[in-house]
Structure formats: structure tokens, C-alpha cells
Amino acid sequence: MGEDTAKTRLAGVLERIETACRACGRDPAEVTLVAVSKFHDASAVAALAACGQTIFGESYIQEALPKIEAAPAGLSWHFIGHLQRNKAKLAVGRFDLIHTVDNVELAHILQKNAAAQQLTQAVCLQVNVAGEAQKSGVAPEGLDALAEVVAQCPNLRLDGLMVIPPVFDDPEGARPAFARLRELRDALASRLGRPLPTLSMGMSGDLEAAVTEGATHVRVGTDLFGPRI
């Protein structure tokens, strides 16, 4: 991907975010764009970084770690895929935010390795709001128990919630899932007695609906990098 293409694509996505924010009375500065670079190489990351994009999302540890080394320095990396327990220790300290914690065992592994590195790892809890068997995520009824465990891990910082909604031909179809995640976040923050600022939701096809429902992080791949290689 050339820099001119990267610049055009990035400008288009940022304009969509700004338009969606203006339409619902939000400040575009409240929405963080995570450029999903999985299946695209470090040169594509560099092209987008040269245009000002600083936050990139990866889904596979084995792909991400060499890419992080090869990409320009100073970027922020987020982990947005299903995190296998046997790979979890490799994610700690390499990603500024892990979006996809969905079980107690994974939380304990992250805590152990964050403590060993003497750092605080920021995490979000992935919620399977629609109960889809093929998708990861804690069930809504299990969210409170998982959040309590994470909140008690001294080396984990719970930042908020994440969802991957069901796929719909009409992007508006995803809005109930986004609204539900916001409701779950608000209720959980009230119970924990502290803010949970992050709502990670929305992708290339439905970011407008996500922004309308309160997304703070939208994860966009195809509209920035083109079709997956």
C-alpha cells in the first residue's frame, strides 16, 4: 500500500467518524481509531503511520510480535483477537490494551506475567452479548463475576468492555448489541464504583452505528488496508 492510498483511506475513515460524531452530538476526539493490521505487513503499517495513524490492532500473537519489531518505533499496539492461554504471557507488556479478556484463567495468567514484569497491563472484557456459539466472550450474566476477579488483580487495569456483534447486511442491525454493551458497561462501572472509559465496538461496516451508541474505540481494517491478503 502506497502512502497516497493510505492517506486517502485514512482521511475517509476519519471523516466517517467525524460525521457520525457530529450527527449524535459527540466530540470526534472521544473516538479512537484502531487500525486493524492483521494479515498486512509492516510496510503497510509504516505507510499508514506516515500519514499520522498511531494505534494498530492485531489478532494473532505469532503474526503480531515480528510485525511490531519491523514496524516504525513509537506506535501503540492493541490486541483485539482471541487470546489463547498458552500465548497470553507473550502479550503482556507488548500491547497497550488487550481488548479480549473473557475468562478467569486468562485473567490470572495475565496478572501473573504482568506482576513478573512489574508493570500494569490494561485490559477490556470481551462480552458475547448475543450468545453466539462461534464467538468468544463472557456471557452477560457472567460479566460481574469476571470483572470482580480482574478488579482484584493488582497488575491489571480494567478499562472497559469490547464486543464483536452478529453480522448483518444492514449495519443498523448491530446497534442493539452496541447499546447492550454500553448498558452493561454503565451498570458495571456503577457496581465497581469507578469509571470504565472504554467501549471497543464497531468495524468498517458498522462504525457509524457504534459511534452513535457510544463507542470510544472503533476497530477498522478493510477500509484502511484494503482486502485481506
N, C-alpha and C positions, 0 to 999 in steps of 0.2 A: 504494500500500500504506500503510495507516494504521499508526500507532505501536503500537496494541494488537495488530494482526495480526502485525506484525514481532516484537513481544515474545514472543507465543505461539510463533511459528515458531522463533525463535532458542532459546528455552528448550527446545523439543522436540528440536532437533538437538544442543544441548549435553548434554541428558540421554542421548541415544543414545550420544554419545561417551563420557560418563562410565560408562554401563552397560557398554559394550564394554571399556573400560579395566579396570574392576573385575573383569570376567569373566576377563581374561587376566593379571591381576596387575600392570597398568601404572598409573602415575600419570596422571590426566587432564591434568595440566599439561604432559605431554610431547607432547600433540597440539594443533596449531594449526589453528583453523578458518579457512579461506579462503572468504569469501562470494563466490560467482561471480555477478557483477552484469551480465554481458554481456546485451544486449537489454533491460535495465531501466534506467530513467533515474535521474538524480541525486537525485530526490526519494525514490525507493525506497532508494537508498544512505543518504540522510540519515535515513530512518525507522529503518533497522537500526542506523545509527551512534548514534542517540539511545538505543538500548537497550544500547549497550556494545560492539557489534561494531566492530573497528578495522581489520581486514585484508580487502581486497576483491580479487578476481581478474577480469581482463579478458582477452579473446582477440583483439581486433581493435584495432590502433593507432588507426585513424581514428575508432572509436567511443570509445575509452578517453580520449584526450587531452582533448577538450572536457568529458567527464564528470568527469575529475579536477579540472578548473578550476571546474566548477559545484558539485561536492560539498563537504561541510564540510572545512575545513582539518584537518591533523593526522592524516589517515588513512594507512595503509600500503597500497600498491598492488603487486600481483604480476601478472606477465604469464604466462598459462597456455595461450595458443593458439599455433598455428604462426606463427613469426615469419619473415616474408618478408625477404629480404636487403635489398630496397630500402626497407624500413621500419625496419630494425634500428637505424639511428642515432637514430631518434626515441624508441626505448625506453630508451636508456642514460640513467641518471640520473633517469628518471621512475618507474621501478619498483624497489622494494627488492629484489625477487628475480625473475629471469627463469627460469622453470621448464623451458624448451623448447629449449635449445641442442642441435642434433642433427647438425651438420656443421662441418668445419674452416673453411670460408669464412665462415659466420656467426660463429664464434668470433673470427676475425680482424677482421671488421667491428666487432664489439662492443669488442674490445680497442682498435682504432684510435680509436673515438669516446670510449671511457672515458678513454684517455690524453689526448685533446684537451681533455676537460673536467676533467682532473686529479682523477679520482675512481676508486674501486674499485667495480665492478659485480658483485654476487653473482649466480651462475647455478647452475642444475642442468642435467644432461644428460638429455634425454628418450630412453628406451630402448624400442624396439619389440620387446618380449620375445616376442611371438607371431608376428612376421614378417608382420603384416597389410599387404598392399599398399596399402590405402587410408589407412593411418595414417602419420604422421611418426614419426621416432625413429631413432636409430642402432641398427644390429643389434648384438646382444650381442657378436658376435665382433669388431666394430669399436669397441667401447667403450673399450678400453685405449688405442688409438691416439688417439682423440679426447680422452680425459682427459689424456693426456700433453701434447697441444697446449694445452689450456686451462690446465693446471697451469703451463705455461711463459709464459703471458700475464700480465705483471706487474700489469695493471689489472683482471683478472678474478679473482674468488674462487670456486672450485668448492666448492659447499656440499653437493651430493649428487645424487640421481637422481630421475627422475619417470617415471611410466608411465600410459598410458591402456589398460586391459586390454580384451580382447574382451568383447562384450556377451553376457550370459547371462540367461535368465529367473530362474535361481536365483543369488542373489548369491554363494553359496559357489563357484560356478564360476570366479569371478575370483581365488580365493585362490592357485592355483598361480602366476599372473602376479605377484601381490604377493610371494609367497615368493621367486620367482626374482629379483625386483628387489632384495630385501633381501640375497640371496646375492651378487648382482653388486656391490652397494654394499660389503658387508663385504670381499669379495676385492679390490676396487679400493682401498679405504682401506688395506688391508694392503700392497698393492703400492706405493702412493704414500707410505706411512709417515706418514699423518696422518688425523685423523678426517674423515668426511663425514657430518655430522649429519642431513642432510635426506633423508627418503623421502616424496616427494609422490605420494600414491596414495589412491584411494578417493573416491567421489562419493555423491550422495544415496542411490542404491540399494544400494551395497555398502560403505559406510564401516565397518560392523562387521567385515567380513572383513579390510579393510585395516588397521584398528587392531590386530586380532589378530596380523597379520603384521608389525607394526612401524611403521606409518605415523606420520610426525611432522606431516604437513600433509594434511588432507582438504579437497577442493575441492567445496563444496556450493552448488548453485544453486537447483534446483527446490524443494527442501524449505524454503528460506528465502524465496525471492521469488515462488513460485508458478510456473505455466506461463509459458514464454517468450512475450513479446508479439510 
